[in-house]
Amino acid sequence: MSATIGIEEAQVRLKDLIAGLGPGDEIVITDQDHPVARILPTTKKQPVLGSCKGMLTIVEDDDEHLEDFKEYMP
């Protein structure tokens, strides 16, 4: 969807305009019929919670690695 909207209307409806954006959509904001800005959806994917589950193992009985950090410990 490509839409053109005046700056005054965009100020009133900004939250709804952003919420309605989909992939490939574009909203052109105009001031006195001249384009001044574009609103585009982000292309960055949102992280999926839990996607790294099982990638880290914590070994409780391993104090050997702490020897390197003794000077920093209380």
Backbone as a printed PyTorch tensor [residue, N CA C, xyz], in Angstrom:
tensor([[[  0.8490,  -1.1810,   0.0000],
         [  0.0000,   0.0000,   0.0000],
         [  0.8920,   1.2410,   0.0000]],

        [[  0.5830,   2.1470,  -0.8470],
         [  1.2620,   3.4310,  -0.8570],
         [  0.1980,   4.4960,  -0.6740]],

        [[  0.3990,   5.3540,   0.3030],
         [ -0.5990,   6.3800,   0.5970],
         [  0.1010,   7.7120,   0.8040]],

        [[ -0.6230,   8.7780,   0.5290],
         [ -0.1400,  10.1320,   0.7680],
         [ -1.0940,  10.7890,   1.7490]],

        [[ -0.5260,  11.4610,   2.7320],
         [ -1.3390,  12.0660,   3.7810],
         [ -0.7280,  13.3990,   4.1940]],

        [[ -1.5670,  14.3490,   4.5150],
         [ -1.0860,  15.6560,   4.9630],
         [ -0.4980,  15.5760,   6.3590]],

        [[  0.4020,  16.4880,   6.6610],
         [  1.1140,  16.4560,   7.9370],
         [  0.1760,  16.6210,   9.1370]],

        [[ -0.8630,  17.4330,   8.9840],
         [ -1.7940,  17.6390,  10.0980],
         [ -2.5500,  16.3480,  10.4190]],

        [[ -3.0190,  15.6660,   9.3750],
         [ -3.7300,  14.4040,   9.5890],
         [ -2.7850,  13.3290,  10.1190]],

        [[ -1.5470,  13.3320,   9.6450],
         [ -0.5620,  12.3600,  10.1100],
         [ -0.2930,  12.5290,  11.6020]],

        [[ -0.2600,  13.7720,  12.0860],
         [ -0.0440,  14.0100,  13.5090],
         [ -1.1720,  13.4260,  14.3490]],

        [[ -2.3750,  13.5150,  13.8570],
         [ -3.5370,  13.0070,  14.5870],
         [ -3.5840,  11.4830,  14.5440]],

        [[ -3.2240,  10.8820,  13.4150],
         [ -3.4020,   9.4410,  13.2000],
         [ -2.0980,   8.6380,  13.2100]],

        [[ -1.0030,   9.2130,  13.6950],
         [  0.3080,   8.5790,  13.5620],
         [  0.3430,   7.1550,  14.1080]],

        [[ -0.1790,   6.9390,  15.2970],
         [ -0.1450,   5.6040,  15.8970],
         [ -0.8790,   4.5850,  15.0150]],

        [[ -2.0420,   4.9450,  14.5000],
         [ -2.8010,   4.0420,  13.6400],
         [ -2.1020,   3.8160,  12.3000]],

        [[ -1.4860,   4.8630,  11.7680],
         [ -0.7690,   4.7220,  10.5020],
         [  0.3840,   3.7250,  10.6340]],

        [[  1.1350,   3.8420,  11.7180],
         [  2.2650,   2.9450,  11.9470],
         [  1.7750,   1.5180,  12.1730]],

        [[  0.7200,   1.3650,  12.9590],
         [  0.1900,   0.0320,  13.2520],
         [ -0.3230,  -0.6670,  11.9920]],

        [[ -0.7660,   0.0940,  11.0210],
         [ -1.3140,  -0.4840,   9.8060],
         [ -0.3020,  -0.7930,   8.7270]],

        [[  0.9730,  -0.4560,   8.9630],
         [  2.0020,  -0.7110,   7.9530],
         [  2.2900,  -2.1950,   7.8200]],

        [[  2.4130,  -2.6360,   6.6140],
         [  2.8030,  -4.0150,   6.3400],
         [  4.0410,  -4.0220,   5.4690]],

        [[  4.5860,  -5.1950,   5.1890],
         [  5.7720,  -5.2800,   4.3260],
         [  5.4980,  -4.6270,   2.9690]],

        [[  6.3930,  -3.7700,   2.5480],
         [  6.2650,  -3.1100,   1.2530],
         [  5.3850,  -1.8680,   1.2620]],

        [[  4.7530,  -1.5700,   2.4010],
         [  3.9050,  -0.3800,   2.4880],
         [  4.7450,   0.8770,   2.6410]],

        [[  4.1510,   1.9860,   2.2720],
         [  4.8310,   3.2790,   2.3790],
         [  3.7700,   4.3540,   2.5700]],

        [[  4.0400,   5.2790,   3.4650],
         [  3.1590,   6.4340,   3.6450],
         [  4.0060,   7.6810,   3.4210]],

        [[  3.5750,   8.5190,   2.4990],
         [  4.2770,   9.7720,   2.2080],
         [  3.5250,  10.8880,   2.9230]],

        [[  4.2540,  11.6440,   3.7270],
         [  3.6570,  12.7750,   4.4490],
         [  3.9850,  14.0520,   3.6840]],

        [[  2.9480,  14.8480,   3.4630],
         [  3.1330,  16.0790,   2.6980],
         [  2.8280,  17.2970,   3.5610]],

        [[  3.4740,  18.3940,   3.2070],
         [  3.2020,  19.6980,   3.8230],
         [  2.9890,  20.6700,   2.6720]],

        [[  1.7950,  21.1940,   2.5690],
         [  1.3950,  22.0790,   1.4720],
         [  1.6420,  21.4010,   0.1200]],

        [[  1.2150,  20.1550,   0.0310],
         [  1.3110,  19.3360,  -1.1790],
         [  2.7270,  18.9940,  -1.6170]],

        [[  3.7170,  19.2060,  -0.7520],
         [  5.1040,  18.8200,  -1.0550],
         [  5.5040,  17.6860,  -0.1200]],

        [[  6.0430,  16.6030,  -0.6640],
         [  6.4720,  15.4960,   0.2060],
         [  7.5950,  15.9350,   1.1440]],

        [[  7.4360,  15.6220,   2.4250],
         [  8.4560,  16.0050,   3.4070],
         [  9.0070,  14.8060,   4.1770]],

        [[  8.2840,  13.6740,   4.1640],
         [  8.7530,  12.4990,   4.9060],
         [  8.0790,  11.2440,   4.3680]],

        [[  8.7120,  10.0990,   4.6720],
         [  8.1310,   8.8040,   4.3380],
         [  8.1460,   7.9360,   5.5910]],

        [[  7.1040,   7.1650,   5.7630],
         [  7.0600,   6.1830,   6.8380],
         [  7.1100,   4.8160,   6.1780]],

        [[  8.1080,   4.0190,   6.5660],
         [  8.2980,   2.6860,   6.0240],
         [  8.3490,   1.6880,   7.1720]],

        [[  7.9000,   0.4620,   6.9490],
         [  8.0340,  -0.5450,   8.0030],
         [  9.4930,  -0.9500,   8.1540]],

        [[  9.8600,  -1.3850,   9.3360],
         [ 11.2330,  -1.8390,   9.5350],
         [ 11.4180,  -3.1810,   8.8460]],

        [[ 12.6280,  -3.4390,   8.4320],
         [ 12.9330,  -4.7180,   7.8050],
         [ 13.6260,  -5.6420,   8.7970]],

        [[ 13.9510,  -5.1120,   9.9650],
         [ 14.6140,  -5.8970,  10.9920],
         [ 13.6170,  -6.8520,  11.6330]],

        [[ 13.9720,  -8.1130,  11.7010],
         [ 13.1000,  -9.0980,  12.3100],
         [ 13.1570,  -8.9670,  13.8260]],

        [[ 12.0260,  -9.1360,  14.4510],
         [ 11.9480,  -9.1030,  15.9030],
         [ 12.4770, -10.4240,  16.4610]],

        [[ 13.2250, -10.3690,  17.5690],
         [ 13.7370, -11.6110,  18.1390],
         [ 12.5940, -12.4860,  18.6590]],

        [[ 12.7940, -13.7720,  18.5420],
         [ 11.8040, -14.7250,  19.0350],
         [ 12.2450, -15.1680,  20.4230]],

        [[ 11.4090, -14.9120,  21.4090],
         [ 11.7540, -15.2930,  22.7700],
         [ 11.9140, -16.8020,  22.8700]],

        [[ 12.9820, -17.2140,  23.5350],
         [ 13.2340, -18.6350,  23.7140],
         [ 13.9800, -19.2880,  22.5680]],

        [[ 14.3990, -18.5220,  21.5630],
         [ 15.0490, -19.1170,  20.3980],
         [ 16.4560, -19.6370,  20.7070]],

        [[ 17.0450, -19.2360,  21.8090],
         [ 18.3880, -19.7030,  22.1830],
         [ 18.3370, -20.7700,  23.2720]],

        [[ 17.1510, -21.2370,  23.5730],
         [ 16.9910, -22.2420,  24.6190],
         [ 17.8300, -23.4790,  24.2920]],

        [[ 18.5820, -23.9250,  25.2880],
         [ 19.4170, -25.1100,  25.1180],
         [ 20.7980, -24.8190,  24.5590]],

        [[ 21.1220, -23.5700,  24.2810],
         [ 22.4220, -23.2370,  23.7030],
         [ 23.4870, -22.9650,  24.7630]],

        [[ 23.0970, -22.8520,  26.0270],
         [ 24.0270, -22.5340,  27.1030],
         [ 23.9380, -23.6170,  28.1640]],

        [[ 25.0910, -24.0900,  28.5830],
         [ 25.1370, -25.0870,  29.6410],
         [ 25.8970, -24.5020,  30.8150]],

        [[ 25.2960, -24.5290,  31.9820],
         [ 25.9380, -24.0290,  33.1880],
         [ 26.3610, -25.2320,  34.0180]],

        [[ 27.6590, -25.3040,  34.2800],
         [ 28.2030, -26.3960,  35.0720],
         [ 28.4550, -25.8620,  36.4760]],

        [[ 27.7500, -26.3880,  37.4490],
         [ 27.8190, -25.8770,  38.8140],
         [ 29.1080, -26.2500,  39.5260]],

        [[ 29.6720, -27.4130,  39.2500],
         [ 30.8210, -27.9110,  40.0050],
         [ 32.1590, -27.4990,  39.4080]],

        [[ 32.1850, -26.5210,  38.5420],
         [ 33.4160, -26.1280,  37.8670],
         [ 33.9250, -24.8080,  38.4410]],

        [[ 34.8350, -24.8910,  39.4120],
         [ 35.4220, -23.6830,  39.9990],
         [ 36.7750, -23.3460,  39.3900]],

        [[ 37.2840, -24.2240,  38.5480],
         [ 38.6060, -24.0280,  37.9610],
         [ 38.6800, -22.7340,  37.1400]],

        [[ 37.6480, -22.4400,  36.3890],
         [ 37.6650, -21.2340,  35.5530],
         [ 37.6710, -19.9490,  36.3870]],

        [[ 37.2840, -20.0230,  37.6500],
         [ 37.2520, -18.8380,  38.5090],
         [ 38.6410, -18.4120,  38.9710]],

        [[ 39.6330, -19.2840,  38.8400],
         [ 41.0000, -18.9590,  39.2590],
         [ 41.5160, -17.7030,  38.5660]],

        [[ 41.1370, -17.4940,  37.3080],
         [ 41.5950, -16.3260,  36.5520],
         [ 40.9920, -15.0220,  37.0670]],

        [[ 39.9260, -15.1170,  37.8450],
         [ 39.2190, -13.9200,  38.3000],
         [ 39.3610, -13.6790,  39.8060]],

        [[ 40.2720, -14.3880,  40.4510],
         [ 40.4250, -14.2730,  41.9090],
         [ 40.7180, -12.8520,  42.3600]],

        [[ 41.5170, -12.1480,  41.6090],
         [ 41.8790, -10.7780,  42.0070],
         [ 40.6910,  -9.8200,  41.9680]],

        [[ 39.6410, -10.1640,  41.2650],
         [ 38.4670,  -9.3230,  41.1730],
         [ 37.3820,  -9.7100,  42.1770]],

        [[ 37.5450, -10.8410,  42.8320],
         [ 36.5260, -11.3390,  43.7490],
         [ 36.7220, -10.7670,  45.1500]],

        [[ 35.6280, -10.5720,  45.8560],
         [ 35.7460, -10.0430,  47.2420],
         [ 36.3320, -11.0700,  48.1900]]])
